[in-house]
Structure formats: structure tokens, C-alpha cells
Amino acid sequence: MKITTFKKYLLYVALGSSSFLAVSCDNDDESTPKGAYEHGVFILNEGNYGTPTAEVSYLSPDEKTFLPDLFNQVNNRPLGDAAQSITFVGDKAYIAVNNSEKIEVVDAYSFVSKGVINGLKIPRYLAALNSSKAYVSEYVGYDFFGYTGPGRVSVLDLTTNTVTKTINVGLLPEGVLLYNGKLYVANSGGNTVSVINTTTDAVEATLNVGDSPKHLVLDANNKIWVLRGGYDGPGALVKIDPASNNALTTYSFPQGTSSAGQLTINGAKNMLYYSYNGKIYAMSTTATTVPTTALINRSPYGLGIDPETNVLYLGTGGYSSNGWAVRYQASGALIDSFQVRILPNGFTFR
């Protein structure tokens, strides 16, 4: 494909430069920037499992600044082993590092370390109820035969960076979503979504949504969508209606040879983007059937969409070498790509 000037520049920075790139400020802007990383795209790189190679790559909104090793550059130490997710809450960012069994807390604008939340067991995804309370899903147990026993959700005090309570849920809890005082937890090792009351911090309902639910998003009509599907059968999108006693509607996929992967939603919250059977599909939240034609014939390790521009970001690459962030228009037209770090598994936009 044609290599743009932007792509050449990003490749040069990612491959050959470890120097800090300063972000310039518009002197005509009346607002005072809060820090170098107030806005931009944050690409979470999982790293090679068993090694402290997890990282955060940063791309500025004007696409003039790219830093492949943001955490290490700012804090002069590795992020850890197997970064799973990054969540911004107010003036902090929380990075779940599952094999290091911790959450790194950094300043959201400078990325300077502000502390660590310990006492966790394979943390996955975090959702904040407010500036002082959050929840994180955890796999918990692992032995020679694999993951064992129920997973859990830990309740976090963000003012003290401590765990205040643990709540047992299903096996291998993954995605979490807060809506109307409830926390929905996708238990990927089974077939359920746990519903936790955030006032009592207890499970008040368990929804059977089908095999291996992974990720959840909320649409513009306040319906919750779950992507599910393992290797034992076809996957599906399941719509949960919280206003109707969590009624379920299932949109089944055709039988595939690989499991369901990633799920995200656009800024208007009316288009779903998901990966299944090695391809990416787009589906309106008002559709009555799943699409039969793929938007992009490529399987991502990570998937995100810029809520302002509707540009799709795909993370690709192997388990031991630097990966790539590949960008597409919402139509599926390729824009460009640039090298990041190992296993880019998520994109966060600010």
C-alpha cells in the first residue's frame, strides 16, 4: 500500500528513537493544557506473557507526536507483565496488569506514577462508579490444569488505592459495564452475566446469555450488548434490556472456525463493530439480523473506534515482536498503519 508521510514518520519514531517528543501548545488557545497527554489515543500493548514488556503507546490528536513507550519513558521503569486494560477516571488512569497482579495508577495528564493497587488476582477490566469507587474483574485461580474455581470482582477505594471487598461471580470474568446502579459482568468461562447491585455490592441476578460472553457495550437506547461465543459453537450478539427485567434478545452468527473476539461501539452509540471468525463486522443497533458480509477481512487482537472521527483502530501482531496499529475508515477503507509494541490489545481515546 501507499506509505504516507505520517506513516513514515511514525515508523521512524517507533523503530529508531527513544527520545521524548515534546507536545507543542497553541498560544492562541485560551485554555491552559493540563499536561502533555491530556488528549490523544492510548494504545495498550499487552507484551510477551511472562516478561515485563507491557507498554502504553501514545498518539497525539494532531498526529504529530508518537511515543511507543509512554509509561517507561515517563517513569523510567517497566509497566509490568501482561497489561490487560486502561481506564481513565478523572485525573487518574488505571492500568490493569494481569500477570503482575496489580493496577498501576498514573496521572492522566502527565502519566507520572501515582501509586499501585495490590492484592489482586489476575485483574482484567475496571469500571468506575465515581471518583472514589470502582470495580475490577479478576480470573483469580490458576493451576496446571488451567483456571479453576469462580472468578471475582474486587471493590476498589480509589482514594486509598485499596481493595475493600471481593464478590464471587462466574468463571473467568472479563468485560464489565456500569448502568443505572448495576454492574454487569461477563463470565467468559461459562455462559452467564452477573448483575451486581452497587449499593449492596452483592450479586442480585445471574443472566444466562449463552457460551463464553466476553465484552459488553451500552447503546444510545440504553440497551446492553454482549459479544459471546467460544470454540464449541457459533457465537452471537445478545441484547439485554435493563428496563424490561433484563430481557434477552439473541442475534446468532453462522457457524465459524474461530471464536468471537472484540466488541466496540461508535461515538453515536448506534453502530456495533465486532470480530468473529477472523473478520470484522459492523451492525446497526436497530438491525434485526446480523450482517452476512464482513466490513474488514482481518482479525484484530485489539479493536477500538475514535468516537469523534469514527476511525477504526485494529491491533495486530505476534506474541514476541512489535505489533501494529492499523487504521480504517468506518467504511472499511484502509488509511494507514504504524508500529507499536507487543500485542496491542486495546485503544482508549481522550
C-alpha distance (Angstrom), angle and dihedral (degrees) to the residues before:
residue distance angle dihedral
M1 . . .
K2 3.76 . .
I3 3.81 111.9 .
T4 3.79 110.8 -138.1
T5 3.79 124.6 -147.0
F6 3.79 87.7 -111.8
K7 3.78 91.7 54.3
K8 3.80 92.7 48.2
Y9 3.78 89.8 51.4
L10 3.78 93.7 49.3
L11 3.78 92.2 48.0
Y12 3.79 90.5 51.6
V13 3.79 91.6 52.2
A14 3.79 95.4 43.8
L15 3.78 95.8 46.7
G16 3.75 105.3 33.3
S17 3.76 112.8 20.9
S18 3.78 132.6 67.9
S19 3.76 95.8 168.7
F20 3.77 121.5 117.5
L21 3.79 114.7 -101.0
A22 3.77 112.9 -145.6
V23 3.78 120.0 -137.5
S24 3.76 113.7 -130.6
C25 3.79 121.0 -138.7
D26 3.77 127.9 -139.5
N27 3.80 106.2 -117.6
D28 3.79 89.7 -157.1
D29 3.79 91.7 60.6
E30 3.78 109.1 101.7
S31 3.79 92.8 -156.1
T32 3.79 118.2 85.5
P33 3.83 113.6 -127.3
K34 3.79 112.8 -120.0
G35 3.79 92.7 -147.5
A36 3.77 146.7 -34.7
Y37 3.82 93.2 -79.9
E38 3.79 101.5 41.8
H39 3.81 91.6 122.1
G40 3.77 135.1 17.7
V41 3.80 145.0 78.0
F42 3.81 117.1 -54.4
I43 3.80 113.1 -159.4
L44 3.79 115.0 -162.9
N45 3.80 113.8 -147.4
E46 3.79 112.8 -160.8
G47 3.80 95.0 -156.8
N48 3.79 130.9 -151.4
Y49 3.82 107.2 -43.8
G50 3.80 112.0 -112.4
T51 3.81 93.9 26.6
P52 3.83 131.8 83.2
T53 3.82 92.5 -114.4
A54 3.81 101.0 118.9
E55 3.81 114.0 126.4
V56 3.79 146.7 167.7
S57 3.79 118.9 -126.9
Y58 3.81 118.7 -158.1
L59 3.81 130.8 -153.6
S60 3.82 118.5 -174.4
P61 3.83 119.5 -131.2
D62 3.82 92.2 -111.4
E63 3.83 89.4 50.2
K64 3.80 92.0 -127.3
T65 3.78 96.8 110.0
F66 3.79 124.8 56.2
L67 3.78 124.6 170.7
P68 3.82 116.8 179.6
D69 3.83 96.0 -169.8
L70 3.80 105.3 39.6
F71 3.81 99.5 154.0
N72 3.80 95.0 46.3
Q73 3.80 93.6 43.1
V74 3.80 92.8 52.7
N75 3.82 100.0 37.6
N76 3.81 101.9 28.3
R77 3.80 93.9 -132.0
P78 3.82 137.3 82.6
L79 3.80 119.7 -85.7
G80 3.79 91.7 -135.2
D81 3.79 143.3 -113.0
A82 3.83 120.2 -33.7
A83 3.80 110.6 -8.6
Q84 3.80 109.7 -150.1
S85 3.81 108.7 178.9
I86 3.79 145.1 -8.4
T87 3.81 124.0 -146.2
F88 3.80 127.6 -175.6
V89 3.80 116.9 -144.7
G90 3.79 115.2 176.6
D91 3.79 109.4 -58.4
K92 3.82 94.5 -11.6
A93 3.79 136.5 73.9
Y94 3.81 121.6 -150.6
I95 3.82 118.4 -153.0
A96 3.81 116.3 -166.8
V97 3.82 109.6 -148.2
N98 3.78 103.7 -171.6
N99 3.82 105.3 -168.9
S100 3.81 90.5 42.4
E101 3.83 86.5 51.5
K102 3.78 94.9 -136.4
I103 3.78 145.5 97.2
E104 3.79 116.0 -127.3
V105 3.81 113.5 -145.3
V106 3.79 117.9 -152.7
D107 3.79 137.1 172.2
A108 3.80 106.0 -94.0
Y109 3.81 93.5 -137.8
S110 3.81 104.1 38.5
F111 3.84 100.1 21.9
V112 3.81 89.5 -133.9
S113 3.81 111.9 153.2
K114 3.81 113.8 -99.2
G115 3.78 100.0 176.8
V116 3.79 146.3 -59.0
I117 3.81 131.8 -99.0
N118 3.81 108.6 -142.4
G119 3.81 133.2 176.4
L120 3.81 93.3 72.2
K121 3.83 130.7 131.6
I122 3.79 112.8 -142.2
P123 3.83 97.7 -36.5
R124 3.80 116.9 -150.9
Y125 3.83 120.1 170.8
L126 3.80 133.5 5.3
A127 3.81 132.2 -152.5
A128 3.82 122.8 -174.8
L129 3.80 120.9 -142.7
N130 3.81 90.2 -169.2
S131 3.79 139.7 -31.8
S132 3.81 93.0 -65.3
K133 3.82 105.8 34.7
A134 3.79 131.7 54.0
Y135 3.79 141.8 157.4
V136 3.81 129.9 -135.7
S137 3.81 128.3 -167.6
E138 3.82 117.1 -132.5
Y139 3.81 133.5 -168.8
V140 3.85 90.1 -151.0
G141 3.83 106.9 -178.3
Y142 3.79 133.2 56.6
D143 3.79 133.2 162.4
F144 3.82 139.3 155.7
F145 3.81 90.8 -66.7
G146 3.81 95.5 49.2
Y147 3.78 134.8 -101.7
T148 3.78 113.0 -7.5
G149 3.79 138.0 -171.2
P150 3.80 128.4 8.7
G151 3.75 122.8 -37.2
R152 3.76 121.9 -131.5
V153 3.77 146.4 -148.4
S154 3.79 117.8 -131.2
V155 3.78 121.1 -149.3
L156 3.81 110.6 -135.8
D157 3.79 130.3 -154.0
L158 3.80 101.9 -147.8
T159 3.80 92.8 -167.9
T160 3.81 92.2 62.4
N161 3.84 100.3 21.3
T162 3.80 91.8 -125.3
V163 3.81 139.2 127.8
T164 3.80 111.3 -112.2
K165 3.80 101.1 177.3
T166 3.81 142.1 -1.4
I167 3.82 125.4 -141.7
N168 3.81 122.1 -160.8
V169 3.80 114.9 -131.6
G170 3.82 133.4 158.5
L171 3.79 131.5 -51.1
L172 3.83 117.2 -62.3
P173 3.82 101.0 -3.5
E174 3.80 111.5 -153.3
G175 3.81 127.0 162.9
V176 3.81 120.8 33.9
L177 3.80 129.3 -164.8
L178 3.80 132.0 -176.1
Y179 3.78 120.9 -146.7
N180 3.81 132.3 158.2
G181 3.79 95.4 -16.3
K182 3.81 94.2 -46.5
L183 3.79 130.4 106.7
Y184 3.81 114.6 -146.5
V185 3.82 114.4 -155.9
A186 3.82 123.3 -167.6
N187 3.82 109.7 -143.3
S188 3.80 100.9 -154.5
G189 3.81 96.1 -175.1
G190 3.79 91.6 62.5
N191 3.78 138.2 15.8
T192 3.79 105.4 -86.3
V193 3.77 145.1 93.8
S194 3.81 114.4 -147.6
V195 3.82 117.7 -143.9
I196 3.81 114.2 -151.4
N197 3.80 123.5 -165.6
T198 3.82 105.6 -133.3
T199 3.80 92.3 -153.3
T200 3.81 95.4 56.7
D201 3.83 96.8 21.9
A202 3.78 89.7 -136.1
V203 3.81 132.4 122.6
E204 3.80 106.7 -101.6
A205 3.82 99.8 174.0
T206 3.80 141.4 13.3
L207 3.81 117.5 -152.4
N208 3.80 121.6 -156.8
V209 3.81 104.1 -141.2
G210 3.81 101.1 159.7
D211 3.78 136.4 -98.3
S212 3.81 121.4 -12.2
P213 3.83 108.5 -13.6
K214 3.80 110.1 -161.4
H215 3.81 118.9 164.5
L216 3.80 135.7 25.0
V217 3.83 134.5 -160.8
L218 3.82 134.3 178.2
D219 3.81 119.5 -131.1
A220 3.82 131.4 -149.9
N221 3.81 91.2 -93.1
N222 3.81 92.1 54.1
K223 3.77 94.0 -106.8
I224 3.80 118.2 141.9
W225 3.80 118.2 -133.6
V226 3.81 122.7 -157.4
L227 3.80 125.1 -165.2
R228 3.78 110.7 -148.4
G229 3.78 139.9 168.4
G230 3.78 137.6 108.2
Y231 3.80 131.3 -169.5
D232 3.81 96.0 -76.9
G233 3.80 97.2 73.0
P234 3.80 146.0 -11.1
G235 3.78 117.5 -54.0
A236 3.79 128.1 -126.8
L237 3.76 147.6 -171.7
V238 3.79 112.3 -115.7
K239 3.82 121.0 -160.8
I240 3.79 116.9 -151.0
D241 3.82 118.4 -160.5
P242 3.82 107.2 -156.4
A243 3.83 90.8 -173.8
S244 3.83 91.3 60.3
N245 3.78 100.5 51.2
N246 3.82 90.7 -80.6
A247 3.81 93.8 -60.2
L248 3.81 112.4 -170.9
T249 3.81 131.1 -135.1
T250 3.80 117.5 -175.1
Y251 3.82 125.4 -153.2
S252 3.79 105.1 -168.0
F253 3.79 124.7 -151.5
P254 3.81 123.5 -140.6
Q255 3.79 116.0 -97.1
G256 3.80 110.8 -76.9
T257 3.77 139.2 -176.6
S258 3.81 96.4 -124.4
S259 3.79 133.8 43.6
A260 3.79 129.4 -102.2
G261 3.78 112.3 -83.6
Q262 3.81 128.5 178.1
L263 3.82 135.1 9.4
T264 3.81 130.7 -168.3
I265 3.82 138.1 155.1
N266 3.80 132.7 -139.8
G267 3.80 126.5 -110.9
A268 3.82 93.5 -96.5
K269 3.82 87.5 51.4
N270 3.79 93.1 -133.1
M271 3.83 102.0 102.2
L272 3.78 126.1 63.4
Y273 3.79 122.4 -154.2
Y274 3.78 118.6 -165.5
S275 3.79 141.5 159.9
Y276 3.77 124.1 -127.7
N277 3.80 135.5 157.2
G278 3.81 92.3 2.9
K279 3.83 96.5 -52.2
I280 3.81 141.2 87.0
Y281 3.79 122.0 -120.0
A282 3.81 133.8 -169.9
M283 3.81 120.9 -147.5
S284 3.79 131.8 178.5
T285 3.80 114.8 -125.9
T286 3.82 87.6 -127.5
A287 3.82 94.8 53.4
T288 3.78 118.6 117.1
T289 3.80 96.8 -153.7
V290 3.81 135.1 31.4
P291 3.82 118.1 -101.4
T292 3.78 118.5 -98.4
T293 3.80 96.4 -157.8
A294 3.79 120.5 69.3
L295 3.79 121.0 -127.0
I296 3.82 93.0 -148.9
N297 3.80 126.0 15.2
R298 3.78 94.3 -140.6
S299 3.78 135.1 93.6
P300 3.83 116.3 -133.0
Y301 3.78 129.2 -152.8
G302 3.80 86.9 -154.7
L303 3.81 131.1 19.2
G304 3.81 133.0 -168.2
I305 3.80 140.4 154.4
D306 3.80 127.2 -146.8
P307 3.83 104.2 -121.0
E308 3.81 92.3 -147.4
T309 3.81 103.1 42.0
N310 3.83 100.5 24.0
V311 3.79 89.1 -132.6
L312 3.81 110.8 155.3
Y313 3.80 119.2 -134.2
L314 3.80 120.4 -158.1
G315 3.78 124.6 -169.5
T316 3.80 115.3 -148.1
G317 3.79 138.7 165.3
G318 3.78 145.7 89.9
Y319 3.78 132.7 -67.9
S320 3.79 99.7 -101.7
S321 3.82 108.4 30.6
N322 3.79 135.8 57.0
G323 3.79 114.9 -71.8
W324 3.79 134.6 -148.1
A325 3.78 138.0 -114.2
V326 3.80 107.6 -144.5
R327 3.80 120.0 -165.9
Y328 3.80 127.8 -151.6
Q329 3.77 136.1 177.1
A330 3.81 115.2 -113.3
S331 3.81 85.5 -104.2
G332 3.80 89.7 63.4
A333 3.83 94.9 -105.7
L334 3.80 113.3 143.6
I335 3.82 116.1 -115.0
D336 3.82 106.5 176.1
S337 3.80 144.4 -65.9
F338 3.79 138.3 -128.8
Q339 3.76 135.8 -169.2
V340 3.80 120.4 -103.3
R341 3.80 130.6 162.9
I342 3.81 133.4 -66.9
L343 3.83 117.4 -45.2
P344 3.83 105.5 -9.6
N345 3.80 100.2 -150.1
G346 3.81 104.8 168.0
F347 3.79 146.7 22.5
T348 3.81 126.7 -151.0
F349 3.80 122.4 -171.3
R350 3.82 126.0 -154.8
